[in-house]
Amino acid sequence: YSTGAVAPAFSLEELSYAVPEIFDLIKPKLTMLFNILSEHMTPTHWTTIAKTAYKEFISGARAIIMTHGTDTMHFSATALAFMLSELPGPIIFTGAMRSSDRPSSDAATNLIASAIIAGKSDIGESLIVMHAGLNDTNFFAHRGVRSLKLHSTRRDAFRSIGIPPIAEISIEKQRIDILYPHYKKISNRTPKLSAAFEPKTALVLVYPGMPSEIIETLIDKRYRGIVLAGTGLGHVPNYMFKSIQRAIEEKVIVVMTTQCLWGGVYMDVYETGRKLKKMGVIPGKNMLPHVAYIKLGWLLGLDLPDKQVKALLERNLLGEIINQESPLCF
């Protein structure tokens, strides 16, 4: 407690002493990349993590477990999902909602559940592994590009949105139950790395009374991509049309998502959506806003032609866009 509040100060040696159980499940190689609170993460950190994970996979690693602050864990899990493919094992993000000095800390149990997934599953994609409920025995493995932190304090803060969790883990039985069989399995091919991100990409929440100067400023600052988290089916106030039109005319790629976590963008239903779509705003379908932001920034970072970027934004690449939501998930 360097300032009277929690600070990131858990060394690798302390980790190995605190959770010896993981050494019975996997043979870990411990590496320290950063020791920062997750709100301080930037896209540069994402690319560094991706490059490091790639090197470890090439060197023979069976899985990657990334301990990470929970506030922005879903951002990092999404970024790694896009930046690495043909995985020989899962990339698992886990952390703790309660710090390790507290009796109710979930740090150790989350790490044990992650080790079970790392050592015993055939999943080959980016995951978030955290508590499934209030007990200390069951845990969920969430798809990185379909998950979100929905509670600021509960240990089961993370949820899969629109689909079930991929798996449930019992640490008592050391068992994995697959809940969503439509996952990417381990690949026998050589892993592929595309660690790129365009920093001039923005995620903007639309709200009543929002000044259009926000969009104008992004254009003036030469942003290349803007993701709007619109209202309802994908709407903005009509007084913002002029600024959005200017953005599109100046070759800024504009993507519409919805603030509603369930459902999606349907821009042909109301006049507002139709006009935006006619301008050239790209429907983000049912991508979560932060996922659309990372996907757009990643695609722009690859220096692809704008036409190809726009086409890929509307194409499901990793399960970030789903054909039909599970009715049991809302």
C-alpha positions in Angstrom: 0.0 0.0 0.0 2.4 2.7 -1.2 -0.2 5.5 -1.3 -2.8 4.1 1.1 -4.4 2.3 -1.8 -3.6 -0.9 -3.7 -0.6 -0.8 -6.0 0.7 -3.5 -8.4 3.6 -5.1 -6.6 3.3 -8.9 -6.8 6.6 -10.4 -7.9 7.0 -13.6 -9.8 8.7 -15.2 -6.9 5.7 -14.3 -4.6 3.4 -15.7 -7.2 5.1 -19.1 -7.3 5.1 -19.3 -3.5 1.5 -18.1 -3.2 0.0 -20.6 -5.7 2.1 -23.7 -5.6 -0.9 -25.8 -7.0 -0.3 -24.5 -10.5 3.0 -26.4 -10.6 1.1 -29.7 -10.3 -1.0 -28.7 -13.4 1.5 -27.1 -15.7 5.2 -26.3 -16.0 5.2 -22.6 -16.1 7.9 -20.2 -17.3 7.4 -16.9 -15.5 8.0 -13.6 -17.3 7.3 -10.1 -16.2 6.2 -7.7 -18.9 4.7 -4.8 -17.1 3.8 -4.0 -13.5 1.1 -1.4 -13.9 -2.6 -0.9 -13.2 -4.7 -1.9 -16.2 -6.2 1.5 -16.6 -2.7 2.7 -17.7 -2.6 0.2 -20.6 -2.3 1.4 -24.1 -2.4 -0.2 -27.6 1.4 -0.3 -27.4 1.2 -2.6 -24.5 -1.2 -4.9 -26.5 1.3 -5.2 -29.3 4.1 -5.9 -26.9 2.1 -8.7 -25.2 1.2 -10.1 -28.7 4.9 -10.2 -29.8 6.0 -11.8 -26.5 3.2 -14.4 -26.7 4.2 -15.2 -30.3 7.8 -15.7 -29.3 6.8 -18.1 -26.5 4.6 -20.1 -28.8 7.3 -20.3 -31.4 9.6 -21.5 -28.7 7.3 -24.3 -27.8 4.9 -22.9 -25.2 1.6 -24.9 -24.9 -0.4 -22.0 -23.5 -0.1 -18.4 -22.3 -1.6 -17.3 -19.0 -1.6 -13.5 -18.6 -2.3 -12.0 -15.2 -3.9 -8.7 -15.8 -5.8 -6.0 -14.0 -9.6 -6.6 -14.5 -10.6 -3.0 -15.5 -9.3 -3.3 -19.0 -8.8 -7.1 -19.3 -11.5 -7.4 -22.0 -9.7 -4.8 -24.1 -6.4 -6.8 -24.0 -8.1 -10.1 -24.5 -9.8 -8.7 -27.6 -6.6 -7.2 -29.0 -4.7 -10.5 -28.6 -7.5 -12.3 -30.3 -7.0 -10.2 -33.4 -3.2 -10.0 -33.3 -2.5 -13.7 -33.0 -3.9 -16.6 -35.0 -3.3 -20.3 -35.5 -2.7 -20.8 -31.8 -1.1 -24.0 -30.5 -3.0 -23.4 -27.2 -5.1 -20.8 -25.4 -4.1 -17.3 -24.4 -5.7 -16.9 -21.0 -6.3 -13.6 -19.3 -7.0 -13.8 -15.6 -6.8 -11.5 -12.6 -8.4 -10.7 -9.3 -11.4 -8.6 -8.3 -10.1 -8.7 -4.7 -6.4 -7.9 -3.9 -4.2 -10.8 -2.7 -3.9 -9.3 0.8 -7.7 -9.8 1.5 -9.2 -13.0 2.8 -11.7 -13.0 0.0 -9.1 -12.6 -2.7 -9.9 -14.6 -5.9 -6.3 -14.3 -7.3 -5.1 -17.8 -6.5 -8.3 -19.7 -7.5 -8.6 -17.8 -10.8 -5.0 -18.7 -11.5 -5.6 -22.4 -10.7 -8.6 -22.5 -13.0 -6.5 -20.9 -15.7 -3.9 -23.5 -15.3 -6.5 -26.2 -15.7 -7.6 -24.7 -19.0 -4.0 -24.3 -20.1 -3.0 -27.9 -19.3 -6.2 -29.8 -20.2 -8.2 -28.1 -22.9 -8.0 -28.1 -26.7 -9.1 -24.5 -27.0 -7.0 -22.3 -29.3 -8.2 -18.8 -28.8 -8.0 -15.8 -26.5 -10.0 -16.3 -23.2 -10.9 -14.6 -20.0 -11.0 -17.0 -17.0 -12.7 -15.7 -13.8 -15.2 -16.8 -11.2 -18.5 -18.2 -12.5 -20.5 -17.3 -9.3 -20.0 -16.5 -5.7 -18.3 -19.8 -4.7 -14.7 -20.6 -5.0 -15.1 -23.8 -6.9 -16.5 -23.0 -10.4 -15.1 -20.7 -13.1 -16.0 -19.6 -16.6 -13.8 -19.4 -19.6 -15.2 -16.5 -21.7 -14.4 -15.9 -25.4 -12.2 -12.8 -25.4 -14.1 -11.0 -28.1 -17.5 -11.5 -26.6 -16.9 -10.7 -22.9 -17.1 -7.7 -20.7 -16.6 -6.7 -17.1 -20.2 -5.9 -15.8 -19.6 -5.4 -12.1 -17.1 -3.2 -10.3 -16.6 -5.4 -7.2 -18.1 -8.9 -7.5 -15.7 -11.7 -8.2 -17.9 -13.0 -11.0 -17.8 -9.6 -12.7 -17.2 -10.9 -16.2 -19.9 -12.1 -18.5 -20.1 -13.6 -22.0 -22.4 -11.4 -24.1 -24.8 -13.0 -26.6 -23.3 -16.5 -26.2 -22.6 -18.8 -23.3 -19.1 -19.1 -21.8 -17.0 -21.5 -23.8 -16.4 -23.7 -20.7 -16.9 -24.1 -17.0 -14.0 -25.2 -14.9 -14.3 -27.0 -11.5 -11.0 -26.7 -9.6 -12.2 -29.3 -7.0 -12.6 -31.9 -9.7 -10.1 -30.5 -12.1 -12.7 -30.8 -14.8 -13.6 -28.8 -17.8 -17.2 -28.8 -19.1 -17.7 -27.3 -22.6 -20.7 -25.1 -22.7 -20.3 -23.6 -26.1 -18.8 -26.0 -28.6 -18.3 -23.5 -31.4 -14.8 -22.5 -30.4 -11.5 -22.5 -32.3 -9.4 -25.5 -31.5 -5.7 -25.8 -31.1 -3.9 -25.4 -34.5 -1.0 -27.6 -35.7 0.1 -24.8 -38.0 2.8 -22.2 -37.2 1.3 -19.3 -35.2 0.8 -16.0 -37.1 1.5 -12.6 -35.7 -0.1 -9.3 -36.9 0.7 -7.0 -34.0 -0.5 -3.7 -35.4 -2.8 -0.9 -34.2 -3.6 2.6 -35.6 -3.4 5.0 -32.6 -5.6 7.5 -34.4 -8.7 5.4 -33.7 -11.4 6.6 -31.4 -14.4 5.1 -29.5 -17.1 7.7 -28.9 -20.2 7.3 -26.7 -23.2 9.0 -28.1 -25.4 10.9 -25.6 -28.2 13.5 -25.6 -26.8 17.0 -26.1 -23.5 15.6 -27.3 -21.6 18.4 -29.1 -20.7 17.7 -32.7 -17.4 19.4 -32.0 -16.2 16.1 -30.6 -16.4 14.6 -34.1 -15.0 17.7 -35.7 -12.0 17.7 -33.3 -11.2 14.1 -34.2 -11.3 15.0 -37.9 -9.0 18.0 -37.4 -6.6 15.8 -35.4 -6.5 13.5 -38.5 -8.0 10.4 -36.9 -8.4 7.6 -39.4 -11.2 5.7 -37.7 -14.2 6.5 -35.4 -16.4 3.9 -33.7 -19.7 5.4 -32.4 -21.5 3.7 -29.5 -24.9 4.9 -30.7 -28.3 4.7 -29.0 -30.8 1.9 -29.6 -30.4 0.3 -33.1 -27.5 2.6 -34.0 -28.5 6.2 -33.9 -27.1 9.7 -33.2 -28.8 13.1 -33.0 -29.6 14.5 -36.4 -27.5 17.7 -35.7 -24.4 15.5 -35.8 -25.1 14.4 -39.4 -23.0 17.2 -40.9 -19.9 16.4 -38.9 -20.2 12.7 -39.6 -20.7 13.4 -43.3 -17.5 15.5 -43.2 -15.6 12.7 -41.5 -16.6 10.3 -44.3 -15.8 12.8 -47.0 -12.3 13.2 -45.5 -11.8 9.4 -45.6 -12.4 8.7 -41.9 -13.9 5.2 -41.5 -17.0 5.5 -39.2 -18.5 2.4 -37.6 -21.8 2.3 -35.7 -22.3 0.1 -32.7 -24.9 0.2 -30.0 -24.7 0.9 -26.3 -27.1 -2.0 -25.7 -25.0 -5.0 -24.8 -27.6 -7.4 -26.3 -29.2 -7.1 -29.7 -27.3 -5.2 -32.4 -27.2 -2.4 -34.9 -30.1 -2.4 -37.4 -29.8 0.8 -39.5 -32.6 0.1 -42.0 -35.4 0.3 -39.4 -35.6 4.0 -38.7 -35.0 7.1 -40.8 -31.9 8.1 -38.7 -30.2 4.8 -39.3 -31.0 4.8 -43.0 -29.5 8.3 -43.5 -26.4 7.4 -41.6 -25.9 4.2 -43.6 -26.5 6.2 -46.9 -23.7 8.6 -45.8 -21.3 5.6 -45.5 -21.5 4.8 -41.9 -20.6 1.1 -41.5 -23.0 -1.0 -39.4 -21.1 -2.8 -36.7 -23.8 -5.5 -36.4 -23.7 -7.0 -32.9 -20.0 -6.3 -32.1 -19.5 -4.9 -28.7 -18.3 -1.2 -28.9 -14.8 -1.9 -27.5 -14.4 -4.9 -29.8 -15.3 -2.8 -32.9 -12.8 -0.1 -31.7 -10.0 -2.7 -31.4 -10.9 -4.4 -34.7 -11.0 -1.1 -36.6 -7.7 0.0 -35.0 -6.1 -3.3 -35.8 -7.3 -3.3 -39.4 -6.1 0.3 -40.0 -2.7 -0.6 -38.4 -2.3 -3.3 -41.1 -2.3 -0.6 -43.8 -4.9 -2.3 -45.9 -6.9 -0.5 -48.5 -10.0 1.3 -47.1 -12.3 -0.9 -49.2 -10.8 -4.0 -47.7 -11.0 -2.6 -44.1 -14.7 -1.8 -44.6 -15.4 -5.3 -45.9 -13.6 -7.0 -43.1 -15.4 -4.9 -40.5 -18.7 -6.4 -41.5 -17.2 -9.9 -41.7 -17.1 -12.2 -38.7 -13.4 -13.1 -38.2 -13.2 -14.6 -34.7 -16.7 -14.9 -33.4 -16.9 -11.2 -32.6 -20.1 -11.1 -34.7 -22.7 -13.7 -33.9 -25.5 -14.9 -36.2 -28.0 -15.4 -33.4 -27.8 -14.6 -29.8 -28.5 -17.4 -27.3 -32.0 -16.7 -25.8 -30.6 -17.9 -22.4 -27.9 -15.3 -22.3 -30.0 -12.2 -21.7 
